[in-house]
Amino acid sequence: MFDVAGVFAGMFVLSAFVILIDMAVTVVEKRLLVWRPTPATQD
């Protein structure tokens, strides 16, 4: 009645897409925020 294999396969595919999208957003964010100054360190 329940398609356990299909549910786990769908979860795996969705998590893979989320990881790829997160990596892409991180790369774009690093390129676009080059102008941003680094935070000052306090000694």
Backbone hydrogen bonds in HBPLUS format (Angstrom, degrees):
<---DONOR---> <-ACCEPTOR-->    atom                        ^
c    i                          cat <-CA-CA->   ^        H-A-AA   ^      H-
h    n   atom  resd res      DA  || num        DHA   H-A  angle D-A-AA Bond
n    s   type  num  typ     dist DA aas  dist angle  dist       angle   num
A0007-VAL N   A0003-ASP O   2.98 MM   4  6.25 153.1  2.05 149.7 157.4     1
A0008-PHE N   A0004-VAL O   2.98 MM   4  6.24 167.5  2.00 155.5 158.0     2
A0009-ALA N   A0005-ALA O   2.91 MM   4  6.04 154.0  1.98 144.2 152.1     3
A0010-GLY N   A0006-GLY O   2.91 MM   4  6.05 157.3  1.96 143.8 149.9     4
A0011-MET N   A0007-VAL O   2.92 MM   4  6.18 155.3  1.98 148.4 155.4     5
A0012-PHE N   A0008-PHE O   2.92 MM   4  6.09 154.0  1.99 144.9 151.8     6
A0013-VAL N   A0009-ALA O   2.94 MM   4  6.18 163.1  1.97 151.7 155.8     7
A0014-LEU N   A0010-GLY O   2.92 MM   4  6.06 166.9  1.94 150.5 154.4     8
A0015-SER N   A0011-MET O   2.92 MM   4  6.02 159.4  1.97 145.2 151.2     9
A0016-ALA N   A0012-PHE O   2.95 MM   4  6.13 151.6  2.03 145.9 153.8    10
A0017-PHE N   A0013-VAL O   2.99 MM   4  6.29 158.3  2.04 150.8 156.2    11
A0018-VAL N   A0014-LEU O   2.94 MM   4  6.18 157.9  1.99 149.4 155.7    12
A0019-ILE N   A0015-SER O   2.97 MM   4  6.16 157.6  2.02 146.2 151.8    13
A0020-LEU N   A0016-ALA O   3.00 MM   4  6.23 162.9  2.03 150.3 154.8    14
A0021-ILE N   A0017-PHE O   2.88 MM   4  6.05 162.3  1.92 152.5 157.5    15
A0022-ASP N   A0018-VAL O   2.90 MM   4  6.02 155.8  1.96 145.8 152.7    16
A0023-MET N   A0019-ILE O   2.98 MM   4  6.21 157.2  2.03 148.8 154.5    17
A0024-ALA N   A0020-LEU O   2.98 MM   4  6.22 156.9  2.03 147.3 153.7    18
A0025-VAL N   A0021-ILE O   2.91 MM   4  6.13 159.7  1.95 151.2 156.4    19
A0026-THR N   A0022-ASP O   2.98 MM   4  6.14 153.8  2.05 145.9 153.2    20
A0027-VAL N   A0023-MET O   3.05 MM   4  6.31 156.7  2.10 148.1 153.5    21
A0028-VAL N   A0024-ALA O   3.00 MM   4  6.25 166.6  2.02 152.3 155.8    22
A0029-GLU N   A0025-VAL O   2.83 MM   4  5.92 157.7  1.88 147.0 153.9    23
A0030-LYS N   A0026-THR O   2.98 MM   4  6.18 156.3  2.04 146.8 152.3    24
A0031-ARG N   A0027-VAL O   3.10 MM   4  6.37 152.3  2.18 146.4 153.7    25
A0032-LEU N   A0028-VAL O   2.92 MM   4  6.11 156.4  1.98 153.0 159.5    26
A0033-LEU N   A0029-GLU O   2.98 MM   4  5.91 143.4  2.11 146.2 154.3    27
A0036-ARG N   A0033-LEU O   3.26 MM   3  5.33 148.3  2.37  98.3 107.3    28
